[in-house]
Amino acid sequence: MSINHFCLFFILLVFSAGCATVSINYDYDPDVTFSDYKTFNWMPHPNLTKRQALVLNRVKTAVKRELRSKG
């Protein structure tokens, strides 16, 4: 195996290992009936950078769109 193939293999291995470490955590009360809720609101997020504010606004817009489509 040439050094170019080895380098390419190593780079792909590093990138694939980085993607494998993503984990998602969530927490909710299983005794709550969420169908009883008809409204929602957002908590304020002080001290956001411009980039964080942009991402937050995109998430808020997507969530609002989905929740409104469900009634």
C-alpha positions as CSV (number, residue, x, y, z in Angstrom):
1,M,0.0,0.0,0.0
2,S,1.5,3.3,-1.0
3,I,1.8,6.3,1.4
4,N,-1.0,8.1,-0.5
5,H,-3.4,5.3,0.0
6,F,-2.5,5.1,3.7
7,C,-3.0,8.8,4.2
8,L,-6.4,8.7,2.5
9,F,-7.4,5.7,4.6
10,F,-6.3,7.4,7.8
11,I,-8.2,10.6,6.9
12,L,-11.4,8.7,6.2
13,L,-11.0,6.7,9.4
14,V,-10.6,9.9,11.5
15,F,-13.7,11.5,9.8
16,S,-15.8,8.4,10.3
17,A,-14.8,8.1,14.0
18,G,-15.8,11.8,14.5
19,C,-19.2,11.1,13.1
20,A,-19.8,8.0,15.3
21,T,-19.5,10.0,18.6
22,V,-22.7,12.0,18.2
23,S,-25.3,11.2,20.9
24,I,-28.7,12.7,21.6
25,N,-30.2,13.0,25.0
26,Y,-33.7,14.0,25.9
27,D,-35.8,14.2,29.1
28,Y,-39.5,14.3,29.5
29,D,-42.2,13.3,31.9
30,P,-43.9,10.1,30.5
31,D,-47.0,10.8,32.7
32,V,-47.8,14.1,30.9
33,T,-50.4,14.0,28.1
34,F,-48.8,16.3,25.5
35,S,-52.0,16.4,23.4
36,D,-53.6,18.6,26.1
37,Y,-51.1,21.4,25.3
38,K,-52.2,23.9,22.6
39,T,-49.7,26.7,23.0
40,F,-45.9,27.0,23.3
41,N,-43.4,29.7,24.0
42,W,-39.6,30.2,24.0
43,M,-37.4,31.1,27.0
44,P,-35.1,34.1,26.4
45,H,-31.5,33.4,25.5
46,P,-29.3,36.2,26.6
47,N,-25.7,36.8,25.5
48,L,-25.9,34.9,22.2
49,T,-23.4,35.5,19.4
50,K,-24.7,36.5,16.0
51,R,-24.1,33.0,14.7
52,Q,-25.8,31.4,17.7
53,A,-28.8,33.8,17.3
54,L,-29.0,32.9,13.6
55,V,-29.1,29.1,14.4
56,L,-31.6,29.7,17.2
57,N,-33.9,31.6,14.9
58,R,-33.7,28.9,12.3
59,V,-34.6,26.2,14.9
60,K,-37.4,28.3,16.3
61,T,-38.8,28.8,12.8
62,A,-38.7,25.1,12.0
63,V,-40.3,24.1,15.3
64,K,-43.0,26.7,14.9
65,R,-43.8,25.5,11.4
66,E,-44.0,21.9,12.5
67,L,-46.1,22.5,15.6
68,R,-48.5,24.8,13.7
69,S,-48.9,22.1,11.0
70,K,-50.0,19.7,13.7
71,G,-52.6,22.1,15.1
